[in-house]
Amino acid sequence: MTARGRCAGGDVALAAPGPGGEPAAVAAADSPALDARPGRAGGATALEALRVPDTLSARVPAEQRGAGRDDVRLLVSRGRAVAHHAFRELPEQLRAGDVLVVNTSMTLPAAVNGRVGGERVVVHFSTRGADGRWAVELRAPRGAGVTGPRPGGPAGAVVRLPGGRALVLEEPLGPATGARLWWAQAPERVPELLREYGRPIRYGYTDRDQPLSAYRTVFAVDSPDGSGSAEMPSAARPFTVPLVAELVRRGVLFAPLSLHTGVASAEAHEPPYPERFAVPAATAWLVNAVRAAGSGRVVAVGTTAVRALESAVGADGVVRPAEGWTDLVVTPRRGVRVVDGLLTGLHEPQASHLLMLEAVAGREALRRGYEAALQERYLWHEFGDVHLILPDEEHNAPDCFSNEW
């Protein structure tokens, strides 16, 4: 099978987990972690000039705005053409033989109150390392259930947790996250701790705390070891059981994989850091079969699904079963090899995720889509509206081979 991926770049290599629990690399061999062009330090995107007003933040789930999950709005980009729909109309935008690749990771109640000496903190449990340590972020309580940034560390600090448990901070996670995330020796049975004392991570643009059910998708399944995502793989949130059944009735296929997401940051423009993923053999087989037959398009549901799937495909365009850690960062220079389309939320103009969207859609198509979303007052963030990016099959491929790159 030859690679039909769009704007495809270098090879993909798997490695075993590193010593000390550092996640192993699953990366494009000739692809930089971030776009290094002058003027694009820190992974800046073509949408930096856009500003999303606070009034467009989705502050509560759709169900609390008098609607159903599948009543959120759906922005559809086909190449540079933009159309507006309700999410429940998704079956009309897809066709028999298309494959929706979905992330089955379960959202964890990953925020727990704690103390460092006499200081109150909120601990965000982000990622469980290969050696049993956890990557954690300490946040400063700001009242009304929200938190603000707090410097990480120091090394050796003891964080007292409920139930007589404690964390011991050891070292920063890595240069990509600065001092915000730290590896910590954690108590045994962290999933049990989270179930008993945890709550979903919440950001300041939301109005109030929400039950854990508001942060879980219809595709989420429990992991045998209690692992899951610190934050919801939110692109799949609008799916409902009846909508999934309708898609299946129309011949749309579903391919599951998992990628356990770590915490995001509302304060820092950072690249994604390594995360655990698994692409099962059945998903690899299905995606390869559909692509070989030319019978449908591979549409990832969320940037997490793109990262996992693209971490399992080689330069030959073949997806292979894979699991472990990925530090792959998809940029327009690296491109995508197996994903034809993407269903995703609306991201902040400074978010590094937009480099991935540029790789799938092309820069001009992405710009037009986001300008239309602002003009039509779409809602941002995990409880907001969604964006379906499909290839323009009647015109040229995405414009990610421009001289600018």
C-alpha positions as CSV (number, residue, x, y, z in Angstrom):
1,M,0.0,0.0,0.0
2,T,1.3,3.4,-0.9
3,A,0.9,6.4,1.4
4,R,-2.0,8.5,0.4
5,G,-1.6,10.7,3.4
6,R,-1.8,14.4,2.7
7,C,1.4,16.5,3.0
8,A,3.1,13.4,4.4
9,G,6.5,13.8,5.9
10,G,9.1,11.6,7.6
11,D,9.1,8.1,9.1
12,V,7.6,6.9,12.4
13,A,9.6,5.0,14.9
14,L,8.6,3.3,18.1
15,A,10.7,3.0,21.2
16,A,10.4,1.4,24.6
17,P,9.7,3.5,27.7
18,G,12.8,5.2,28.8
19,P,14.5,4.9,32.2
20,G,13.0,6.6,35.2
21,G,9.6,6.5,33.7
22,E,10.2,9.1,31.0
23,P,7.8,8.3,28.1
24,A,9.3,6.8,25.0
25,A,9.3,8.6,21.8
26,V,7.0,7.8,18.9
27,A,8.0,10.5,16.5
28,A,8.5,11.5,12.9
29,A,12.2,11.0,12.3
30,D,12.6,14.0,10.1
31,S,10.0,16.2,11.8
32,P,10.9,18.8,14.4
33,A,8.8,18.8,17.5
34,L,7.7,22.3,16.7
35,D,7.7,24.4,13.5
36,A,11.0,26.2,13.7
37,R,10.5,28.9,11.1
38,P,11.5,32.4,12.2
39,G,8.5,34.2,13.5
40,R,6.8,30.9,14.6
41,A,8.6,30.3,17.8
42,G,6.6,28.1,20.2
43,G,4.5,26.7,17.4
44,A,2.6,29.9,16.5
45,T,-0.2,29.4,14.0
46,A,-1.7,31.4,11.1
47,L,-4.6,32.4,13.3
48,E,-2.5,34.3,15.9
49,A,-4.2,37.6,14.9
50,L,-7.7,36.3,15.6
51,R,-9.3,37.1,18.9
52,V,-12.1,35.0,20.5
53,P,-14.2,37.2,22.8
54,D,-15.1,35.8,26.2
55,T,-18.8,35.9,25.2
56,L,-18.1,32.9,22.9
57,S,-16.9,30.6,25.6
58,A,-19.4,27.7,26.3
59,R,-19.8,28.1,30.0
60,V,-22.1,25.1,30.6
61,P,-22.9,21.9,28.7
62,A,-25.5,22.0,25.9
63,E,-27.9,20.1,28.2
64,Q,-27.9,23.1,30.6
65,R,-28.5,25.5,27.7
66,G,-31.9,23.8,26.9
67,A,-30.5,21.5,24.2
68,G,-29.3,18.0,23.7
69,R,-25.6,17.0,23.2
70,D,-26.2,16.6,19.5
71,D,-27.8,20.0,19.2
72,V,-24.5,21.9,19.2
73,R,-23.5,23.5,16.0
74,L,-21.4,21.9,13.3
75,L,-19.1,24.0,11.2
76,V,-18.2,22.0,8.0
77,S,-15.1,22.8,6.0
78,R,-14.7,21.1,2.6
79,G,-11.5,22.6,1.4
80,R,-12.0,26.3,1.5
81,A,-15.8,26.0,1.4
82,V,-17.7,26.5,4.7
83,A,-21.2,25.4,5.6
84,H,-23.2,25.5,8.8
85,H,-25.2,22.6,10.3
86,A,-26.4,21.1,13.6
87,F,-24.3,18.3,14.9
88,R,-27.3,15.9,14.6
89,E,-26.9,16.4,10.8
90,L,-23.5,14.7,10.8
91,P,-24.9,11.5,9.1
92,E,-25.7,13.7,6.0
93,Q,-22.1,15.0,5.9
94,L,-20.5,11.5,5.8
95,R,-21.1,8.5,3.5
96,A,-21.2,4.7,3.6
97,G,-17.7,3.4,4.0
98,D,-16.2,6.3,5.9
99,V,-14.4,5.4,9.1
100,L,-14.7,7.5,12.3
101,V,-11.7,6.8,14.5
102,V,-12.8,7.4,18.1
103,N,-10.9,7.7,21.4
104,T,-12.3,5.4,24.1
105,S,-10.3,6.9,27.0
106,M,-12.4,7.5,30.1
107,T,-12.2,11.0,31.7
108,L,-10.9,10.8,35.2
109,P,-11.9,13.0,38.2
110,A,-8.4,14.2,38.1
111,A,-8.5,17.3,40.4
112,V,-7.9,16.7,44.1
113,N,-7.4,19.2,47.0
114,G,-4.1,19.1,48.8
115,R,-1.7,21.1,50.9
116,V,2.0,22.0,50.6
117,G,2.9,23.0,54.2
118,G,0.3,25.6,55.1
119,E,-0.5,26.4,51.4
120,R,-3.7,25.1,49.9
121,V,-3.3,23.7,46.4
122,V,-5.3,21.7,43.9
123,V,-3.5,18.8,42.4
124,H,-4.2,17.9,38.7
125,F,-3.2,14.3,38.1
126,S,-2.1,14.3,34.5
127,T,-0.3,11.2,33.4
128,R,0.8,7.9,35.0
129,G,4.4,7.1,34.1
130,A,5.9,3.8,33.1
131,D,7.6,3.5,36.5
132,G,4.4,4.2,38.6
133,R,5.1,7.9,39.2
134,W,2.5,10.5,38.1
135,A,3.0,13.7,36.3
136,V,1.1,16.3,38.3
137,E,0.3,20.0,38.1
138,L,-0.2,22.1,41.2
139,R,-2.7,24.9,40.9
140,A,-3.7,27.7,43.2
141,P,-7.3,27.8,44.4
142,R,-9.1,31.0,43.3
143,G,-12.5,30.5,44.8
144,A,-15.8,29.4,43.3
145,G,-14.1,26.1,42.2
146,V,-11.6,27.6,39.7
147,T,-7.8,27.6,40.0
148,G,-5.0,29.8,38.8
149,P,-1.4,29.0,37.8
150,R,1.2,28.2,40.4
151,P,5.0,27.5,40.0
152,G,5.8,23.9,40.1
153,G,8.0,22.3,42.7
154,P,10.2,22.5,44.6
155,A,11.9,19.2,44.5
156,G,11.3,17.2,47.6
157,A,8.1,19.0,48.5
158,V,5.5,16.9,50.1
159,V,1.9,17.4,49.0
160,R,-0.6,16.2,51.6
161,L,-3.7,14.6,50.1
162,P,-7.1,13.4,51.5
163,G,-7.2,10.1,53.3
164,G,-3.7,10.5,54.8
165,R,-2.0,10.1,51.4
166,A,0.8,12.2,50.1
167,L,2.8,13.0,46.9
168,V,6.5,13.8,46.8
169,L,7.6,16.1,44.0
170,E,10.8,14.9,42.3
171,E,11.6,16.7,39.0
172,P,10.0,18.7,36.2
173,L,8.4,16.6,33.4
174,G,10.6,18.2,30.7
175,P,11.5,21.4,28.8
176,A,8.3,21.5,26.8
177,T,6.2,22.2,29.9
178,G,8.7,24.3,31.8
179,A,8.3,23.9,35.5
180,R,4.5,23.5,35.4
181,L,4.3,19.7,35.4
182,W,6.4,17.6,37.8
183,W,7.0,13.9,38.2
184,A,5.9,12.8,41.7
185,Q,6.1,9.7,43.7
186,A,2.4,8.9,44.2
187,P,0.5,6.8,46.7
188,E,-0.7,3.4,45.7
189,R,-4.1,3.0,44.1
190,V,-4.3,6.6,42.6
191,P,-7.5,5.6,40.7
192,E,-9.1,4.7,44.0
193,L,-8.0,8.1,45.4
194,L,-9.5,9.9,42.4
195,R,-12.8,8.1,42.6
196,E,-13.1,8.9,46.3
197,Y,-11.9,12.5,46.4
198,G,-11.5,13.7,42.9
199,R,-13.6,15.9,40.6
200,P,-13.2,16.9,36.9
201,I,-10.6,19.5,36.1
202,R,-12.4,22.8,35.5
203,Y,-11.3,25.9,33.8
204,G,-12.2,29.5,34.6
205,Y,-14.4,30.1,31.6
206,T,-17.0,27.6,32.9
207,D,-19.7,28.8,35.3
208,R,-19.7,26.0,37.8
209,D,-18.6,22.5,38.7
210,Q,-20.1,19.8,36.6
211,P,-20.7,16.1,37.4
212,L,-18.2,13.7,36.0
213,S,-20.9,12.4,33.5
214,A,-20.7,15.8,31.8
215,Y,-17.1,15.1,30.9
216,R,-17.6,11.6,29.5
217,T,-18.4,10.5,26.0
218,V,-20.5,7.7,24.7
219,F,-17.3,5.9,23.5
220,A,-15.5,5.9,26.9
221,V,-14.7,2.6,28.5
222,D,-13.0,1.7,31.7
223,S,-9.3,0.8,31.5
224,P,-8.3,-2.4,33.4
225,D,-5.6,-0.5,35.4
226,G,-7.8,2.6,36.0
227,S,-5.9,4.8,33.6
228,G,-7.8,7.5,31.7
229,S,-7.7,11.0,30.5
230,A,-7.1,14.0,32.8
231,E,-9.3,16.0,30.4
232,M,-12.2,14.9,28.2
233,P,-11.5,13.9,24.6
234,S,-14.1,16.5,23.9
235,A,-14.6,16.3,20.2
236,A,-16.7,13.2,20.8
237,R,-18.9,14.8,23.4
238,P,-21.8,15.7,21.0
239,F,-22.3,12.0,20.0
240,T,-25.4,10.3,21.4
241,V,-26.4,6.7,21.3
242,P,-29.2,7.3,18.7
243,L,-26.8,9.3,16.5
244,V,-24.2,6.6,16.6
245,A,-27.0,4.1,15.6
246,E,-28.0,6.3,12.7
247,L,-24.4,6.5,11.5
248,V,-24.1,2.7,11.6
249,R,-27.4,2.3,9.8
250,R,-26.0,4.5,7.0
251,G,-22.8,2.4,6.7
252,V,-20.4,4.6,8.6
253,L,-17.8,2.5,10.4
254,F,-16.2,3.1,13.8
255,A,-12.6,2.3,14.7
256,P,-11.7,2.5,18.4
257,L,-8.3,3.4,19.8
258,S,-7.1,5.1,23.0
259,L,-5.0,8.0,24.0
260,H,-5.0,9.1,27.6
261,T,-4.8,12.9,27.5
262,G,-2.8,14.9,30.0
263,V,-3.7,18.4,31.3
264,A,-3.9,21.3,29.0
265,S,-2.9,24.8,30.0
266,A,-5.0,28.0,29.7
267,E,-1.9,30.1,30.5
268,A,1.0,28.7,28.5
269,H,1.3,28.1,24.7
270,E,2.9,24.7,24.9
271,P,3.3,21.7,22.5
272,P,1.6,18.5,23.5
273,Y,3.8,16.3,25.7
274,P,4.1,12.5,25.6
275,E,1.0,10.6,26.2
276,R,0.0,6.9,26.4
277,F,-1.8,5.4,23.4
278,A,-2.9,2.1,21.9
279,V,-4.0,1.3,18.4
280,P,-5.5,-2.2,18.4
281,A,-5.0,-4.7,15.6
282,A,-8.7,-4.6,14.6
283,T,-8.5,-0.8,14.1
284,A,-5.3,-1.0,12.1
285,W,-6.8,-3.7,9.9
286,L,-10.0,-1.7,9.3
287,V,-8.3,1.5,8.5
288,N,-5.8,-0.2,6.1
289,A,-8.7,-2.2,4.4
290,V,-10.8,0.9,3.8
291,R,-7.8,2.9,2.5
292,A,-6.6,0.1,0.2
293,A,-10.1,-0.3,-1.2
294,G,-10.6,3.4,-1.6
295,S,-14.1,2.9,-0.3
296,G,-14.2,5.6,2.3
297,R,-12.4,8.4,4.2
298,V,-10.6,8.1,7.5
299,V,-12.0,10.8,9.8
300,A,-10.5,11.2,13.2
301,V,-12.7,12.3,16.0
302,G,-10.5,14.7,17.9
303,T,-6.9,15.7,17.8
304,T,-6.1,12.9,20.2
305,A,-7.3,10.3,17.7
306,V,-5.1,12.0,15.0
307,R,-2.0,11.8,17.3
308,A,-2.6,8.1,18.2
309,L,-3.3,7.0,14.7
310,E,-0.5,8.9,13.0
311,S,1.8,7.5,15.7
312,A,1.0,4.0,14.3
313,V,1.5,4.6,10.6
314,G,4.8,4.2,8.8
315,A,6.1,6.0,5.7
316,D,4.5,3.3,3.6
317,G,1.1,4.5,4.7
318,V,0.4,1.2,6.6
319,V,-1.1,1.4,10.1
320,R,0.3,-1.2,12.4
321,P,-0.9,-2.2,15.9
322,A,1.0,-0.1,18.4
323,E,0.9,0.9,22.0
324,G,3.2,2.8,24.4
325,W,4.0,6.5,24.5
326,T,3.9,9.0,21.7
327,D,5.6,12.4,21.6
328,L,4.5,13.0,18.0
329,V,3.6,16.6,17.2
330,V,1.7,16.9,13.9
331,T,2.6,20.1,12.0
332,P,2.0,21.2,8.4
333,R,5.7,20.3,7.7
334,R,5.3,16.8,9.0
335,G,1.8,16.4,7.5
336,V,-0.6,13.5,8.0
337,R,-0.3,10.1,6.3
338,V,-3.6,8.3,7.1
339,V,-6.1,10.8,8.3
340,D,-8.3,12.3,5.6
341,G,-10.6,14.4,7.8
342,L,-11.0,15.6,11.3
343,L,-13.9,16.3,13.7
344,T,-12.7,18.7,16.4
345,G,-13.6,21.4,18.8
346,L,-12.8,25.1,18.2
347,H,-9.3,25.9,19.6
348,E,-7.8,29.1,20.8
349,P,-5.8,30.9,18.1
350,Q,-2.6,30.4,20.2
351,A,-3.1,26.7,20.7
352,S,-0.5,24.3,19.3
353,H,-3.3,22.0,18.2
354,L,-4.0,24.4,15.3
355,L,-0.7,23.2,13.7
356,M,-2.3,19.8,13.4
357,L,-5.5,21.3,11.9
358,E,-3.4,23.2,9.4
359,A,-1.8,19.8,8.4
360,V,-5.2,18.3,7.7
361,A,-7.1,21.3,6.3
362,G,-4.5,23.6,4.8
363,R,-3.8,27.1,6.1
364,E,-6.3,29.1,4.0
365,A,-9.1,26.6,4.6
366,L,-8.5,26.8,8.4
367,R,-8.4,30.6,8.3
368,R,-11.7,30.8,6.5
369,G,-13.3,28.3,8.8
370,Y,-12.3,30.1,11.9
371,E,-13.4,33.5,10.5
372,A,-16.8,32.0,9.7
373,A,-17.0,30.5,13.2
374,L,-16.4,34.0,14.8
375,Q,-18.8,35.7,12.4
376,E,-21.5,33.2,13.2
377,R,-20.8,33.2,16.9
378,Y,-19.9,29.6,17.4
379,L,-19.1,28.6,21.0
380,W,-15.6,27.6,22.0
381,H,-14.1,25.0,24.4
382,E,-15.2,21.5,25.5
383,F,-18.9,22.3,25.9
384,G,-19.0,24.3,22.7
385,D,-19.6,23.7,19.0
386,V,-17.5,21.5,16.7
387,H,-15.7,21.7,13.4
388,L,-15.7,18.9,10.7
389,I,-12.8,19.2,8.3
390,L,-13.2,17.1,5.1
391,P,-11.0,17.0,2.0
392,D,-12.0,19.1,-1.0
393,E,-12.2,16.2,-3.4
394,E,-13.2,18.4,-6.4
395,H,-10.2,20.7,-6.2
396,N,-6.6,20.7,-5.1
397,A,-5.2,19.1,-2.0
398,P,-4.6,21.2,1.1
399,D,-2.2,24.1,0.6
400,C,0.5,22.9,3.1
401,F,3.1,22.5,0.4
402,S,3.3,26.3,-0.2
403,N,6.8,27.9,-0.4
404,E,6.1,29.4,3.1
405,W,6.8,26.0,4.6
